[in-house]
């Protein structure tokens, strides 16, 4: 029965409003409500890292509200509060004190200590970041814009979950002449509603899979097709085929770097000759936390670190920056970092890369061909941003391998 006593409901609503307000003020992307023996703990993900909600000013959750807070959120998201033994998903347009709303996606999960909730705070339509503000350098932007202007072909954006691939795609679509072309997307889920873009939400329960949606889109006279993710052999073949038949196809793929994306597609059964004729551009990306300009501290490089700059063909800086050693009362940042930016590897299909793809197809051969074509690694770009004082050595190591010459 979906019932909460009025006194506890009021307490749960107030607790949620305070938690949501603090999370939004600190640009959190997710709120985690985690059960333990004596109650419920809230953590928020800020710039990709989980921190205790109390660390950013939220009050501890009253143990008496443990169950009522979860029930309040689940009811608001049209979830079944009686079902706590199976995962559930819900959606909620939460009201804010200023009469605004926050789009929330809720996922529940049963654990040994009780039910855990994760609330994803989805970006509003007005928050679509311009492509030029995502961290691409001038050359990378020019390469990406050139590929987006192509009449057909495949653009792949690769990287781990949470590295900003979807944001990059949304921002890229905003650069197109949407008034004069037909853009269709297949997403799971639709995270941002775009004007003049026809977005399809995958619904496996109803039989609308990525593959089924892609087949339907091909009969909708599309100019640009966005496939949220290439997940299997069928979707890989269909995306490549669409790119070869007069459509610009943009999609994502889980791969550690750009050359590895080609290897993954070959392992999915896509012929190398089809890849060389369809691929326009492959990008790999990571999101790095940006050092707070108010409290970052200079530090000298160790001899071993200096070798990494030499190994990547870069000038060794006199010093780099790091977050402060001691806790500070800086109001602008969290643990010495404020915001995130992207680093990118851009791999365009060239004759050299095409030959390596046709004759070898292994990752090492493709990486060598990419280097010969002038493609820099993610590590190279991370080191450049460290030299510029944008991020720290420690933060870069969380995302890329910084190799030393043997």
C-alpha distance (Angstrom), angle and dihedral (degrees) to the residues before:
residue distance angle dihedral
X1 . . .
X2 3.83 . .
X3 3.82 97.6 .
X4 3.81 131.8 131.3
X5 3.83 121.5 -177.0
X6 3.85 108.4 -108.2
X7 3.83 94.6 -118.8
X8 3.80 93.3 52.0
X9 3.83 91.3 41.6
X10 3.81 90.5 57.6
X11 3.79 91.0 48.1
X12 3.80 91.7 47.6
X13 3.82 92.5 49.0
X14 3.81 92.7 49.5
X15 3.82 91.8 46.5
X16 3.80 91.0 50.3
X17 3.80 93.2 48.1
X18 3.81 92.4 51.3
X19 3.81 92.2 46.4
X20 3.81 93.0 47.5
X21 3.80 92.3 47.7
X22 3.80 93.6 51.7
X23 3.81 91.6 45.6
X24 3.80 92.7 51.5
X25 3.81 92.9 46.1
X26 3.82 88.6 57.6
X27 3.85 95.3 44.8
X28 3.80 93.9 -112.6
X29 3.79 117.3 178.0
X30 3.82 97.1 -163.1
X31 3.80 140.5 20.6
X32 3.81 117.5 -149.9
X33 3.81 119.5 -159.4
X34 3.79 104.9 -165.0
X35 3.82 123.6 -172.5
X36 3.79 123.5 -139.1
X37 3.80 136.2 166.7
X38 3.80 96.1 -80.1
X39 3.79 102.4 35.1
X40 3.78 142.7 -63.3
X41 3.81 130.0 -38.3
X42 3.79 124.7 -157.7
X43 3.79 122.9 -147.4
X44 3.80 127.2 175.2
X45 3.80 130.2 -154.3
X46 3.79 111.1 -128.7
X47 3.80 119.9 177.1
X48 3.79 89.8 -13.1
X49 3.83 96.6 -52.7
X50 3.81 127.6 101.1
X51 3.81 115.9 -126.9
X52 3.80 130.6 175.7
X53 3.80 111.1 -93.9
X54 3.80 88.8 -133.0
X55 3.82 88.0 61.0
X56 3.81 89.9 66.3
X57 3.78 97.3 43.4
X58 3.80 105.4 -82.4
X59 3.80 116.9 137.1
X60 3.82 118.7 -117.8
X61 3.81 113.0 -94.6
X62 3.80 112.4 -104.4
X63 3.82 108.9 -114.5
X64 3.83 89.2 -134.2
X65 3.83 88.8 63.0
X66 3.81 95.5 53.2
X67 3.80 95.7 106.3
X68 3.81 98.9 28.8
X69 3.82 93.4 52.9
X70 3.78 92.1 52.7
X71 3.81 91.1 45.1
X72 3.81 91.7 48.8
X73 3.81 91.5 53.6
X74 3.81 93.8 44.0
X75 3.80 93.5 49.0
X76 3.81 90.7 48.3
X77 3.82 88.8 52.0
X78 3.84 92.6 48.7
X79 3.81 92.3 -111.9
X80 3.81 126.3 144.0
X81 3.83 109.4 -103.7
X82 3.80 90.8 -167.4
X83 3.81 90.8 62.5
X84 3.80 108.8 77.8
X85 3.79 100.6 141.9
X86 3.81 97.4 69.6
X87 3.84 132.1 50.2
X88 3.79 116.3 -101.0
X89 3.79 135.8 -170.9
X90 3.79 126.9 -149.2
X91 3.78 143.5 168.7
X92 3.80 129.1 -139.1
X93 3.78 134.3 179.5
X94 3.80 95.5 -151.8
X95 3.80 118.1 -155.0
X96 3.80 119.5 -125.3
X97 3.83 128.2 -149.0
X98 3.82 90.5 -111.4
X99 3.84 90.1 59.1
X100 3.77 90.6 -103.1
X101 3.81 126.2 119.3
X102 3.79 137.1 -128.2
X103 3.78 119.4 -149.7
X104 3.82 108.6 -133.1
X105 3.81 131.4 -173.8
X106 3.80 113.1 -160.5
X107 3.81 127.6 -159.0
X108 3.80 122.9 -176.7
X109 3.81 126.5 -160.5
X110 3.82 129.3 -176.0
X111 3.82 113.1 -127.9
X112 3.80 134.5 177.4
X113 3.83 89.5 -97.7
X114 3.80 96.0 45.2
X115 3.78 139.2 -80.8
X116 3.81 117.9 -23.5
X117 3.80 122.3 -156.1
X118 3.78 128.6 -159.1
X119 3.80 116.7 -167.8
X120 3.81 115.6 -163.1
X121 3.81 112.0 -154.7
X122 3.78 103.7 -144.7
X123 3.79 121.0 -150.0
X124 3.78 118.8 -107.7
X125 3.81 119.8 -119.4
X126 3.80 91.1 -104.3
X127 3.80 90.7 59.5
X128 3.82 98.2 70.2
X129 3.80 102.2 132.1
X130 3.83 117.0 -133.3
X131 3.80 112.6 -111.2
X132 3.81 92.2 -119.1
X133 3.82 90.3 60.6
X134 3.80 97.4 55.7
X135 3.80 96.4 83.6
X136 3.82 103.0 -93.6
X137 3.80 113.5 144.5
X138 3.80 121.2 -131.0
X139 3.82 95.7 -91.7
X140 3.78 93.0 45.6
X141 3.80 91.7 50.6
X142 3.79 91.0 50.5
X143 3.82 91.0 50.3
X144 3.80 92.6 48.7
X145 3.82 93.7 46.6
X146 3.80 89.9 49.7
X147 3.81 91.6 53.1
X148 3.81 92.1 46.4
X149 3.81 89.3 55.4
X150 3.81 92.0 55.1
X151 3.83 113.8 112.4
X152 3.80 92.3 -134.7
X153 3.78 142.5 -2.2
X154 3.79 140.7 90.3
X155 3.81 125.9 -70.0
X156 3.80 114.1 -170.7
X157 3.79 125.6 -166.9
X158 3.78 112.1 -163.6
X159 3.77 138.7 -174.6
X160 3.81 141.8 98.4
X161 3.79 125.1 -56.4
X162 3.80 112.0 -70.8
X163 3.80 97.7 22.3
X164 3.82 94.7 118.4
X165 3.80 101.9 -99.1
X166 3.81 94.0 138.7
X167 3.81 91.6 47.4
X168 3.81 89.6 51.9
X169 3.80 90.9 51.9
X170 3.81 93.8 48.0
X171 3.80 90.7 48.9
X172 3.81 91.4 47.0
X173 3.81 91.4 52.8
X174 3.80 90.1 55.0
X175 3.84 89.4 63.3
X176 3.82 92.6 59.6
X177 3.79 125.7 94.2
X178 3.80 91.8 -106.1
X179 3.81 93.6 173.8
X180 3.81 91.8 66.9
X181 3.81 104.8 34.4
X182 3.80 136.5 59.3
X183 3.82 111.8 -120.3
X184 3.81 119.4 -174.3
X185 3.79 126.5 -179.2
X186 3.81 134.6 -166.1
X187 3.80 111.3 -155.0
X188 3.79 140.7 169.7
X189 2.96 98.5 -138.4
X190 3.81 117.5 3.6
X191 3.80 99.7 -129.8
X192 3.80 100.6 179.2
X193 3.80 129.2 24.8
X194 3.81 110.5 -132.2
X195 3.78 126.3 -163.2
X196 3.82 117.5 -119.2
X197 3.82 90.8 12.0
X198 3.81 121.1 109.0
X199 3.80 105.2 -138.1
X200 3.80 122.0 -167.6
X201 3.81 121.4 -160.5
X202 3.81 113.4 -143.9
X203 3.81 112.1 -123.4
X204 3.80 110.7 -176.1
X205 3.82 92.1 177.2
X206 3.80 90.7 59.7
X207 3.80 92.0 42.8
X208 3.81 96.8 -103.9
X209 3.80 101.5 131.4
X210 3.81 127.1 165.4
X211 3.81 88.5 -97.3
X212 3.81 95.1 48.4
X213 3.81 91.9 46.3
X214 3.81 91.7 49.2
X215 3.80 91.4 52.2
X216 3.81 89.5 51.6
X217 3.81 93.5 46.8
X218 3.81 91.7 54.4
X219 3.82 87.0 64.3
X220 3.83 91.8 52.1
X221 3.83 95.9 75.9
X222 3.83 93.8 -113.3
X223 3.79 126.0 -174.7
X224 3.80 96.0 -171.8
X225 3.80 125.1 26.5
X226 3.79 123.5 -167.8
X227 3.80 115.3 -161.8
X228 3.80 107.2 -167.4
X229 3.79 92.8 -143.7
X230 3.79 138.6 -6.8
X231 3.80 99.1 -131.5
X232 3.78 107.1 163.5
X233 3.78 147.1 6.5
X234 3.81 94.4 -81.5
X235 3.80 96.3 51.7
X236 3.83 90.4 43.9
X237 3.80 92.7 54.0
X238 3.80 93.0 45.1
X239 3.81 93.4 48.9
X240 3.81 91.9 50.4
X241 3.79 91.9 45.4
X242 3.81 91.4 50.9
X243 3.81 89.9 50.0
X244 3.80 89.7 53.0
X245 3.81 94.4 50.4
X246 3.77 101.9 60.5
X247 3.81 103.8 -73.9
X248 3.78 131.6 115.0
X249 3.80 104.8 -131.6
X250 3.80 122.3 -165.4
X251 3.78 119.7 -172.0
X252 3.80 145.2 149.1
X253 3.78 131.8 -119.3
X254 3.78 133.2 -176.1
X255 3.81 106.2 -114.9
X256 3.80 133.4 134.7
X257 3.80 94.5 -129.6
X258 3.79 140.8 0.3
X259 3.85 98.6 -94.2
X260 3.80 90.3 49.5
X261 3.82 89.1 60.3
X262 3.81 89.3 66.0
X263 3.80 91.1 49.6
X264 3.81 90.9 50.2
X265 3.81 92.4 51.6
X266 3.81 91.0 49.0
X267 3.81 89.3 51.2
X268 3.82 87.7 51.6
X269 3.78 87.5 60.2
X270 3.80 101.4 -100.7
X271 3.80 110.0 144.4
X272 3.81 115.2 -114.7
X273 3.80 90.7 -130.1
X274 3.81 89.8 57.6
X275 3.79 91.2 50.9
X276 3.80 93.8 50.8
X277 3.81 90.8 51.4
X278 3.81 97.0 44.4
X279 3.82 109.5 34.8
X280 3.79 114.4 96.5
X281 3.80 99.1 168.8
X282 3.79 141.6 -11.1
X283 3.78 120.7 -160.3
X284 3.79 128.2 -170.9
X285 3.77 118.8 -163.1
X286 3.79 146.4 -179.3
X287 3.80 133.1 -173.1
X288 3.82 115.3 -128.1
X289 3.78 125.5 -169.4
X290 3.79 114.0 -113.9
X291 3.78 119.1 -128.2
X292 3.78 115.8 -114.2
X293 3.84 107.7 -108.4
X294 3.81 90.2 -147.7
X295 3.80 99.5 59.6
X296 3.83 110.2 15.6
X297 3.81 114.8 126.2
X298 3.82 130.3 -145.6
X299 3.79 118.3 -119.8
X300 3.81 135.7 178.8
X301 3.78 122.2 -111.2
X302 3.78 119.8 -114.0
X303 3.85 117.1 -124.8
X304 3.81 88.9 -108.5
X305 3.80 92.0 53.1
X306 3.80 91.0 48.1
X307 3.81 88.6 56.8
X308 3.80 89.3 58.8
X309 3.82 90.4 59.2
X310 3.84 89.8 48.9
X311 3.81 91.1 47.5
X312 3.82 90.4 55.0
X313 3.82 94.0 46.9
X314 3.79 95.1 -110.7
X315 3.79 132.2 132.7
X316 3.80 112.2 -103.6
X317 3.83 110.5 -117.1
X318 3.82 119.9 -131.3
X319 3.79 89.2 -122.9
X320 3.80 140.8 -13.8
X321 3.79 133.3 -148.0
X322 3.78 133.4 -108.0
X323 3.81 136.9 178.7
X324 3.82 115.2 -86.7
X325 3.83 116.0 -77.4
X326 3.79 93.3 -138.0
X327 3.83 126.1 50.0
X328 3.79 111.6 -94.5
X329 3.77 134.5 -162.8
X330 3.82 92.0 -126.6
X331 3.81 107.3 152.7
X332 3.80 93.5 -161.9
X333 3.80 100.7 65.0
X334 3.79 149.5 31.2
X335 3.82 113.6 -120.1
X336 3.79 92.5 -24.5
X337 3.81 98.0 -48.8
X338 3.79 131.4 99.0
X339 3.78 120.9 -174.5
X340 3.79 130.3 -27.9
X341 3.80 138.4 -102.6
X342 3.78 134.0 -165.4
X343 3.79 130.6 -109.8
X344 3.78 116.5 -160.2
X345 3.78 144.4 -163.4
X346 3.80 112.6 -154.8
X347 3.81 118.6 -159.7
X348 3.79 118.0 -178.6
X349 3.79 120.6 -172.4
X350 3.82 108.5 -100.7
X351 3.80 133.9 170.6
X352 3.82 90.7 -102.0
X353 3.79 92.7 49.9
X354 3.79 91.7 44.2
X355 3.80 91.8 54.0
X356 3.80 91.2 49.5
X357 3.79 89.7 49.2
X358 3.81 92.7 51.0
X359 3.81 97.7 43.2
X360 3.79 103.0 35.6
X361 3.78 117.2 0.8
X362 3.81 93.4 -171.0
X363 3.78 118.3 130.6
X364 3.81 96.8 -116.5
X365 3.82 93.5 52.8
X366 3.78 90.7 46.9
X367 3.82 91.6 48.5
X368 3.82 90.2 51.4
X369 3.80 90.9 49.3
X370 3.81 90.6 47.7
X371 3.82 91.0 52.6
X372 3.81 90.6 48.9
X373 3.82 88.1 52.5
X374 3.81 90.6 55.3
X375 3.80 98.8 -101.3
X376 3.80 113.5 150.0
X377 3.79 122.4 -146.2
X378 3.79 125.2 -116.8
X379 3.82 87.6 -109.4
X380 3.82 90.4 56.9
X381 3.80 91.1 53.1
X382 3.81 92.5 44.6
X383 3.82 90.7 53.6
X384 3.80 90.2 50.8
X385 3.80 90.3 54.6
X386 3.82 91.1 47.6
X387 3.82 89.3 52.3
X388 3.81 89.4 51.0
X389 3.81 90.7 53.8
X390 3.81 93.2 -115.8
X391 3.80 96.0 122.4
X392 3.79 142.0 -0.4
X393 3.78 135.8 -101.5
X394 3.81 89.6 -116.2
X395 3.80 92.8 53.6
X396 3.81 93.5 47.8
X397 3.81 90.4 52.2
X398 3.80 89.2 58.8
X399 3.80 90.0 64.7
X400 3.81 111.9 23.5
X401 3.80 139.0 32.8
X402 3.80 111.9 -111.5
X403 3.79 104.2 -156.5
X404 3.79 129.8 -159.3
X405 3.79 121.3 -146.8
X406 3.80 112.1 -101.9
